[in-house]
Amino acid sequence: MKAGDVMTTGAATIRPEASLADAARIMLDNRISGLPVVDSAGKLVGIITERDFLRRGKDDARRWLDILLDEASGQDTADQLNDRRVADVMSTDPLTVSVETSVSEITELMERHNVRRIPVVANDKVAGIVSVTDLLLALMRKTNRISDRPA
């Protein structure tokens, strides 16, 4: 099995200049925990995940979660999520695979780099994404436990 056999196609993406509020909204609306970040030409330039909201920003003294939990911050939190950009917290130079990468290699990469998703790139564009969930779905299909993606 290869990445092309198990990847989610039509994966949601976001631009680096989008707000953190937009990134959070897309992740929540799509029930996903990470987004490939693409430039205006559709080229992958980074990835933003839920973890990025938990760790400190490049120039922040506090983690985003600390700000959210601070009852005194109120409107400041909403303003910060709208004012800050995906580029401020995304991981650059993300790990990628091709459509032809084997599932065993993808699994090994996920374990070695402690990631839960890897963008699949073809012709410098995001063709899809392979997540741990995609691998579990493929396993369940192979064992005839499920026939299609759950809703």
N, C-alpha and C positions, 0 to 999 in steps of 0.2 A: 504494500500500500504506500501511496505517495501523498504529499501535501495536497495535491489537486483533488485527491479522492475524499479527503476529510475536511478540508477548509470550509469556512463560512465565506461565501462570496457576497459581494455587495456590502461589505463591512462598512459600518459608519466610520467616517473620518472627520477630522477637524483641522482648521488652519492655525498656524502659530499665533496669529494676531487675534484670534477669538478670545473671548473672556473666559475666565475660570468658571463663571456661572453657566455659560453656554456649554462648556465641556461637561460639567456636572449634570446639567439637564439632559444632554444627549445620552450620557451613560445611564442615568436613571430611567429615561423614557424607553431605552432599548434593552434595559436589564443586562448591561454589560459592565465590565470592570476596567476596561481600557480602550483607548482610541488611538489608531495611527494618526500622526500629525503630518499633513501634506502641504506642500507649497502650492502656489497658484498654477503650476504646471502639473500638479498631481504627483509630484515626486515625494517619496517618504523622507521626512527630515527629523522625525522623532516619534515618541510615543508618550502618551499621558495615561496614567493609571490611577486607580483609587489610592494606591500607596503614595503617589505624589501629593495628594491632599493631606497625608498624614506626616510627611517629613517636612523639614524646614525648607523654605524657599532659598534661593541663592543669596539673598541679602536680608532675609528675615531673621529676627531674633527668636520668633515664636513659630511653632508649627501651625499649619492652618487649622488643625483640629483644636488646638489650644484656643485659638481665636473664636472658633465656633462655640466652644463650651463656656466662654467667658460671658456671663450674663450681662455684664456692664458694656460689652462692645456693641450690642444691638445693631443699629443701622450701619455702624462702621463695618461690620462683617459683610453685610450685603453690598456695601459700597466697594469693599476690597475685592470681593468675588467678581464684581462687575468691572472694576478698574484694572485688575491684574490680568495678564495675558497668559495663554497656554505656554508660550515660549519661556515665561518666567520659571516654570516648574517642570516642564517636560524633560524626559530623558532624551538626549541627543544620540545620534549614531546607534539606533536600535539594532538588535540582533534580527536578522532576516533569513528566510529560506526561499528556495525557488519552488515552483509547482512540482518539480521532479524530485525534491528531497524526500527521502524515505521517512516513514513514520517512526521507525526506530531511531534514526538520527535526530528527528525533531524531539522525541522523548528524551534522548541523551542531552541535547542542548538545553531543554527546559530544566532538567535536573542540575546540570553543571552550572547554569547561570541563574538558577533560582527565579525563573520567570514562569508565568501562567499562560502566556500567549506570545505568538511569534507571527509578525506580518509575513505574508507570502508576496513576493515581489516578482513581477514579470515586465520586461521592457521599462524598467525604472519606475513602474507604477504599482500601487497596491492592488493585487489581484484578489486578495482575501486575507483571512487570518486564521491561524490554527490555535485554538485554545485547549486547555485541559478538558473542558466540556466537550469539544469536538472529538477529542481522542476517546473519551468515555462513550460518546454516542456511537462512534465507529466500532468500539469493542462490543457494545450491546447489540448492534446490528449484526455483527459477525457471529454472535452467539444466539441469534434469532430471538433475542429478548424484546427488541422493539423493531418496528419496521420503518418508522419515520421520526422526524424531529418532533419533540414535544412542543406544545404551544407556548 
